[in-house]
Amino acid sequence: METERLILRHWEDADASSLYLYAKDPRVGIPAGWPPHESEEYSRAYIRTVYNNKETYAIVIKGQPGPVGNITLSLGADKIRGRAFDEGEIGFWIGVPYWGKGLMAEAVSALLKHCFEDLKLKRVWCTYFDGNYRSRMLQKKLGFKYHHTNYNSVVIMLNQVRIEHFNYIDKK
């Protein structure tokens, strides 16, 4: 996918150094529910496992060498998350040097277009953990509406229980 300033493409092994550069910062992963990356090798393994699926995209700024963030679409029914078969859920992050530049709004908007036009989804969910002000504000800016709060969301990668807020946007 392409936007005015971005290319959303699949991750490659060669992206490990760029992924590590941004994902090692605790200000990025911890609010999103995952630990900071420990090494370039760890990031490469992450690309080969966690980021190895059809609807996970590296966020690349046009004219720059390597990804600066990630955006993922999880598809299909999920009883635990309360998602129906014709719905999806977007998760995202971007490196600290790119905060506040409107890049993530651009990436999420492109993925939403893909969700509704190409995949014909009826609803798309997006969540944030309590205290993740940036994610909350972005979701609000893009038109996501509050649905509910789970006060006991298990964050497996951090071995924590957190408060998670669920928002959604419909095709219309």
N, C-alpha and C positions, 0 to 999 in steps of 0.2 A: 504494500500500500504506500501511497505517496501523498504528502500534503505540501503546502507551500514551502515549509522549511524542513520537513522530515521525510525519512524513508523508514517504514516499518517492515522489517524482513526477519527471516528465521536466523537464529543464532548459529554460529560456526565455531569450531574449535579455536580458530585464530582470534576470536573475540575474548579469549580468557583474560588477557592482560588488561583490556579495557574494563571488563566486568569487575575484575578484582580492584582496579583503581577506585571505582565508585562504591562497590558493595562492601568494601572493608570498613567504611565509615559507619559507626554505630548510629548516627543520626538518620541513616537511610533504612536499614533493615529492621532494627528493633521496633520502631513505630509500626512497621508493616507486618511484624510477626516472625521474623527470621534473624538468626545471629549474623554478625558481621563475618564476611569471608576471611579465612585465615591465610590463604595463599593463592597464587595463580593456579596451582594444581587443583585446589578445592573449587575454584571458579570453573575450571575446565570440566571437572566432574559434574558440577551443577548444570552446565550447558548440556552435557550428555544425558542427564537424567531429568531433573526438574524442568528444564527449558526445552526438552526434546519432545515437543508435541506440535500438532498442526496449527493451533491457534495461540502460540506464544511467539511474541515478536520483540526483536531487539530494536530499540529506538535510536536511529542514527540521524544526526544533523547533517543535512546536505553539505558536501564539501569538507566534512571532517572525517578523520580516519576511524573509526570504531564507535560502538554503541555507547550511549550515555545513560541508558535506562532500559526498562522492560515494561511490556504490557501483555497481559494474558487474558484470554477469554476461556472460561470453563463452561462447557456445554452440557445440556441434558439434565434430567431429573436428579435431584439430590435431596433425599428425605431429611438429612441432618440440617442442611442449609435452607430447606423449605423451597427448593427450586423445582419448577415443573419441567416436563420434557421439552417444551417449546420456549424455554428461557435460557439465559446465560448469565454469567457473572464475570465482571471485569475486575482485575487486580493490576496494580501498577506501582512503579517507583521511578525516580529519576535522580541522578547524581546531584549532590549539594550545589556545585557551581552553576547548575541550570535551574535552580529553584527561582520562582517568581518571574519567569520569562515567557510564560504562556505556552511553553512547549508541551507540557503534559495535557493541557486542555485541547491542544491541537491533535495530539495522539489519541486521546479518548474519543474525541469527536469523529475521527477517521474510523476507529474501531466500531463505534456505534452505528455509523453509516453501513459498514460491512455487516453488522449484526442484523439490522432491519431490512436492508435492501438485498443483500446476497444470501444470507442465511434464513431470512424470513422469521426471525424470532419475534415473539409477542411482547416480551418484557426482558429487560436487562437489569440485573442487580449490581450493586456496588456497596461495599461495606468499609467501615473504618473503626479502628479501636479507639476507645475513649482517650482523649488527649491528643489525637492526631489531627490537629487543627487544620493543617494544610490540605489533607485529604478531604476533610469535612467541607471546607470552603470550595474546593474544586468541584465536588459533587453537587453542591448547591448551585454554583455558578452555571453548571451544565444542565440544570433542570431536574436532577434526581430529587425524588420526593421521599420523605421519611416514611418508613413502614413499621419497624419495630426495633427493639433492643433486646439482645441476649446478654444477660448479666453473668453468664457462666460459660463463655466461649473458651474452649480448650485450645491453647496455642502450643501445638505439639513440639515445634522446633525450638521453642524457648522454655518448655516445661512450665507453662503458666496458665492461669485462668484469667481472662480479661473481660471487660465489658465491650461488646461489639454492636455497633449501630448499623442497621440494614436500610438501604435506600434503593429505590427502583426508578426506572424510566420506561414508559411504554412507547410503542412505535409512533403513536399520534403526537 
